[in-house]
Amino acid sequence: MNIPNLLTVLRVLLIPIFILLFYVPYHWSYMAASTVFAIAAATDWLDGYLARRLQQSTPFGAFLDPVADKLMVAVALVMLVQDHANLWLTLPAVVIIGREIVVSALREWMAELGARAHVAVSNLGKWKTAAQMLALVILLANPATLSFWVVVGYTLLMIAAGLTLWSMVHYLRAAWPHLREGSEKK
């Protein structure tokens, strides 16, 4: 167990804490949940940076890091959809969670073919993640009433959803030759 892996485990352990803080009935609960989520999001960047800098990448970290990210984002989106209950948040949430399922299945399938490198993470994913995390920090910090910051959060989440679709198309295009090859053999 090294520092990057400990930070990834910490990110997973922070999930129930930001859930609890989000639902406690105090005026400060939204800001507290958002702060814990922001700390967890920062560990995502930090663990990757340290793993590269200290040359401490491990198979465990390579497995757990994306799982921790997806869990954290999916949990935050589900909580926010329940709290806001509107199309402006629900539609981007469905796009983001749906894309994660499609791309995860695609990566697993490509790995079985020995072609996982064709669907590696791209720079587009980093922009998507930045917009998504900032949107979630903003939305978790504010109650579900229309305000300037909630509109900023919705806008960033829609941008993240657009980038999510774009990156999914990028992955599907990279995998298309392998998808066609499999259907031609039948």
C-alpha positions in Angstrom: 0.0 0.0 0.0 1.5 3.3 -1.1 0.5 6.9 -0.8 -1.4 7.1 -4.1 -3.3 4.0 -3.3 -4.1 5.3 0.2 -5.5 8.5 -1.3 -7.7 6.4 -3.6 -9.0 4.4 -0.7 -9.6 7.7 1.2 -11.7 8.9 -1.8 -13.9 5.8 -1.5 -14.2 6.3 2.3 -15.3 9.9 1.9 -18.3 8.9 -0.1 -20.5 7.9 2.9 -19.3 11.0 4.7 -20.5 13.4 2.0 -23.8 11.5 1.7 -24.4 11.9 5.4 -23.5 15.6 5.4 -25.7 16.2 2.4 -28.8 14.9 4.2 -28.3 16.2 7.8 -30.9 18.9 8.4 -28.7 21.9 9.1 -28.1 25.1 7.1 -24.4 24.2 6.6 -25.0 20.7 5.4 -24.8 21.5 1.6 -21.5 23.4 2.0 -20.0 20.7 4.2 -21.0 17.9 1.7 -19.5 20.0 -1.1 -16.3 20.5 0.8 -15.8 16.8 1.4 -16.7 16.1 -2.2 -14.1 18.7 -3.3 -11.5 17.1 -1.1 -12.2 13.7 -2.6 -12.0 15.2 -6.1 -8.7 16.8 -5.3 -7.4 13.4 -4.1 -8.2 12.1 -7.6 -5.7 14.5 -9.2 -3.2 14.1 -6.3 -3.1 10.3 -6.3 -2.4 10.3 -10.1 0.2 12.9 -9.8 2.0 11.1 -7.0 1.8 7.7 -8.7 3.5 9.2 -11.7 6.0 11.4 -9.9 7.0 8.7 -7.3 6.7 5.9 -9.9 4.3 4.1 -7.6 1.7 2.9 -10.1 0.2 -0.4 -9.1 -2.3 -2.8 -10.6 -4.5 -2.2 -7.5 -4.4 1.5 -8.1 -5.1 1.2 -11.8 -8.2 -0.8 -10.8 -9.5 1.2 -7.9 -8.8 4.7 -9.1 -11.5 4.7 -11.9 -13.9 2.7 -9.7 -13.5 5.4 -7.0 -14.1 8.2 -9.5 -17.2 6.6 -11.0 -18.7 5.7 -7.6 -18.1 9.2 -6.3 -19.7 10.9 -9.4 -22.6 8.5 -9.6 -23.5 8.9 -6.0 -23.3 12.7 -6.2 -25.5 12.7 -9.4 -28.1 10.4 -7.9 -28.3 12.6 -4.7 -28.6 15.7 -6.8 -31.2 14.3 -9.1 -33.3 13.3 -6.1 -32.9 16.8 -4.5 -33.4 18.9 -7.7 -35.9 16.7 -9.5 -35.8 18.5 -12.8 -34.8 17.8 -16.4 -31.8 20.3 -16.2 -30.0 17.9 -13.9 -31.6 14.6 -14.7 -30.8 14.5 -18.4 -27.0 15.3 -18.0 -26.9 12.8 -15.1 -28.4 10.0 -17.3 -25.9 10.9 -20.1 -22.9 10.9 -17.7 -23.8 7.6 -15.9 -25.0 5.9 -19.1 -21.7 6.8 -20.9 -19.7 5.4 -18.0 -21.5 2.1 -18.3 -21.1 2.0 -22.1 -17.4 2.9 -22.1 -16.6 0.6 -19.2 -18.2 -2.3 -21.0 -16.4 -1.3 -24.2 -13.0 -1.2 -22.4 -13.7 -4.6 -20.9 -14.6 -6.1 -24.2 -11.6 -4.5 -26.0 -9.3 -5.9 -23.2 -10.7 -9.4 -24.0 -9.7 -8.9 -27.6 -6.2 -7.6 -26.5 -6.9 -4.2 -28.0 -7.5 -2.1 -24.8 -4.9 0.5 -25.9 -7.4 1.5 -28.7 -9.8 2.8 -26.0 -7.3 4.5 -23.6 -8.2 7.6 -21.7 -7.9 10.8 -23.7 -7.3 14.5 -22.9 -11.0 15.1 -23.7 -11.7 13.0 -20.6 -9.7 15.4 -18.5 -11.7 18.4 -19.6 -15.0 16.4 -19.1 -13.8 15.5 -15.6 -12.9 19.1 -14.7 -16.3 20.5 -15.9 -18.1 17.6 -14.1 -16.3 17.9 -10.8 -16.7 21.7 -10.7 -20.4 21.4 -11.5 -20.9 18.8 -8.8 -19.0 20.9 -6.2 -21.2 23.9 -7.0 -24.4 22.0 -7.1 -23.7 20.1 -3.8 -22.9 23.4 -2.1 -26.3 25.0 -3.0 -29.9 24.0 -2.1 -32.1 23.1 -5.0 -33.6 26.5 -5.5 -32.9 28.6 -8.6 -30.0 30.9 -8.0 -27.0 32.2 -10.0 -24.7 29.4 -8.7 -27.3 26.6 -9.4 -27.6 27.9 -13.0 -23.7 27.9 -13.3 -23.7 24.3 -11.9 -26.4 23.2 -14.4 -24.5 24.9 -17.3 -21.2 23.2 -16.3 -23.0 19.8 -15.9 -24.5 20.2 -19.4 -21.1 21.0 -20.8 -19.7 18.0 -19.0 -22.6 15.9 -20.5 -21.7 17.2 -24.0 -18.1 16.4 -23.5 -19.1 13.0 -22.2 -21.0 12.2 -25.4 -18.2 13.5 -27.5 -15.7 11.3 -25.7 -18.0 8.3 -26.0 -18.2 8.8 -29.8 -14.4 9.1 -29.8 -14.1 5.7 -27.9 -16.7 4.1 -30.2 -14.9 5.3 -33.3 -11.6 3.9 -32.0 -13.3 0.6 -31.3 -15.4 0.5 -34.5 -13.0 -1.6 -36.5 -12.9 -4.3 -33.8 -16.7 -4.1 -33.4 -17.2 -4.6 -37.2 -14.6 -7.3 -37.3 -16.5 -9.3 -34.6 -19.9 -9.0 -36.5 -18.3 -10.0 -39.9 -17.1 -13.3 -38.4 -20.6 -14.4 -37.5 
